[in-house]
């Protein structure tokens, strides 16, 4: 299907449409849309009129004419768009852009992170030619930016027909997307050729686009905006609540995003540390908060334990193990920990996000299973910011070493060098876009 997941294109591919052309794609979308509409209307009831580009007069008056239109499908893409929005505001050459998302959670994240940086929000119009035309007639953007993977051919073909420049920012391609592109290179060459510039994260992403026959003049490697977003999030983080929770005597260790089986490993490591340093405390954050009760039951066999919800209500201010029972707090807690272990890596789940503890420059360890973060694990390991561990004994030993000033300094310096080499993608991307649009 379409890299972002088009219901119609997927259906076409199942019927054997291997030689799609832009004309055939648009014709099939138009024919199939009425059949799929009832299902779509149920699934996307929120914002249904906007998804059909049926904007009421009040909404039309709010749409900024001749502005940049930035599309970020959901939460992850909105986070990647955030530093770009900050750069646009700081630069000041254009007004506030219009932001679209596909999901309501993406919209909510956008207003939380960057509500003051955008002129407004719409739900993204469906990729049906007449709907796309209706949306562009109403919005009339001076440029269109899509974040990461959300590729909709009808929109791109119509933008090109109207001579509206389109840009892919932070472009990335999963193995599934790459396989689909390789099955239909001629079609995807036409789709991606509709962009004025393709700004991708890595040389691997660039090579895939070159395989389709695209010229290399419109493909640039700019790095990962998610790095900028992470550093921006750290800069704006308010750690006061976390410091209040974690305040007290003794160092604080954190086992983050643990999966079933890893809580026992982390608690065994904590037992080793506590036998040498009785004042040590542990924050245990299961990857899925609904498992917090199970994790707390385990922890009570090791030391006095409280849930975060209990500690915040002052019912259990004195704890040795704190179990996190809600989402959205782990990032801040990394900012107050002395050292961490990252889960999903001793139990083979591909690893969890090691960039978050690295953003705070704290020493941290991870297990051998890090296939979802291979490059980051390797890069941070070479810089001395991350350490590979295989069992409770090695985690405990690393936590104890982390209390030494030289170990802390090595982690801070290594993480700083790692991010310095990768940061700045948002600024580079915006410079490239403005250059292409002759906004000097």
Secondary structure, 3 states (H helix, E strand, C coil): CCCCCCHHHHHHHHCCCCCCCHHHHHHHHHHHHHHHHHHHHHHCCCCHHHHCCCCCHHHHHHCCCCCEEEECCCHHHHHHHHHHHHHHHHHCCCCCEEEEECCHHHHHHHHHHHHHHEEEEEECCCCCHHHHHHHHHHHCCCEEEEECCCCCHHHHHHHHHCCCEEEEEEECCCHHHHHHHHHCHHHHHHHHCCCCEEEECCHHHHHHHHHCCCCHHHEEECCCHHHHHHHHHHHHCCCHHHHHHHCCCCCEEEEEEECCCHHHHHHHHHHHHHHHCCCCEEEEEECCHHHHHHHHHHHCCCCCEEEHHHHHCCCCCCCCEEECCCCCCHHHHHCCCCEEEECCCCCCCCCCCCHHHHHCCCEEEECCCCHHHHHHHHHHHHCCCEEECCCHHHHHHHHHHCCCHHHHHHHHHHHHHHHHHHCCHHHHHHHHHHHHCCCC
